Amino acid sequence: MLGDITAAKDIYIAYGYTDMRKSIDGLAAIIQEQFHLDPFSKSLYLFCGRRRDRLKALLWEGDGFVLLYKRLENGNFKWPRSQCDVKPLTWQEFKWLMEGLEVEQPKAIKPAIPGSFC
């Protein structure tokens, strides 16, 4: 299905600024050369420019790439600017980002790691 992001197994966010003039080939090159990841994997890659009111998402669907573009009319994305790197996101963190919240919510309950009983 065209642009069905729920098919993505992983989500990656490109921290820092991305030149929003880049299209599919340019973004795929960043994924492969700068981040050393496979743009042909079942992953959703997120990019944002300096203004933080637009984002691009790149997804390989098996027969071609889908490039999604979103422009906010009010406000901006709380995009992490701390470093030029790529980080994996959970679906919950992706939802927070799309709702205008920070990716890292310090008061959120973190998933527990199963351990042994005392």
N, C-alpha and C positions, 0 to 999 in steps of 0.2 A: 504494500500500500504506500502511496506517495507520501513521504514525510512523516511516517508513523514512528515517532521517537521512542515509543514504548518497546520497540524491537531492539533498542540499544542495550547491550549487556553492561557497558561501563559508560560513565560520563567523565569527561576531563575538562577542566577550566584552565585557560591560558591566562595566568596572572600577568599584570602589567598591560601595556598598550599594544594594540595590533592596528596596523594600517588597514582601515576599513575599505580601502579601494581594492584590496586583494579579493580575488574570486576563488573558485574551487581549486584551480591548480596552485595558486599562491598559498592558500591555506593548507592544502595537502602537503606542499613542500615544507612549510613550517613544522607540521606534525612529524614528518619523516626526518628532516635534516636537523632541526633545532631541538626537538623533544625526543627524538629517537624512538618514536612510536609508529605503529602501522596504521596509516590512514584507511586501509582496506579492511580493518577489523570491524566488528559490530559495536563500535563505540561512537558516542556523540561528543564532538569537540566544540567547545564554546569559546568565542573570541569577542572582545569589546574594544572600542576605540577610546580616544581621550575624553570625548564629551560624555561618555557613559550613558547616553540615551538610546544607543543602538547596539544590537549584538548580532553576530552571525553564528550559526550552528552548522556544522558539517557532519553528514552521516552517510556511510556507504550502505547501500541497500542490496548489494549482491550483483546488480546489473548496471549500477551507476551511482553517482553521488547525488545527494540532495543538499542544497544550500538553503537554509532557512534564515530569514532576516526579520528582525523585530525592531521597530522604532517606537519608543515611548512618547506620548504626547504630553504627559505631565511627569515630572520627576526624572530620576535616573537610577540605574542599577548600582547597587552597593558592591562594586567590583573590587576585588582585592588587588592592590597596586604595589604590594610590598616587594615583589621580585619578578623577574622575567623567567618564569618557570611554568610548568604544567602540573596540576594536582588532580587527583581523582575526587569526584564528588559522589555523595550518596544521593538517592532520589529525594530524600528529605531536604538536603542542602540545596539541591536544584530547585525544589519547590520554594524554599525560602528566598533564593535569589530572584526567581520570577515574581515573587510577591513584594519585592522591594526591600527585603531584609538582608542582613549580613549573612554570609555563608557560614561563618563561625558564630554560633549562638552560645555564649558562655553559660547561660542558665538552662539550656536545653538538657534533658536527660539523655545521657549517652548510652549507646547499646552496651549491654553487659557481656562480658566474656565468660562463658561457662567455665566453672572451676570445680574443685572438689569440695565436698562437705567436710566440716570440721569434726 
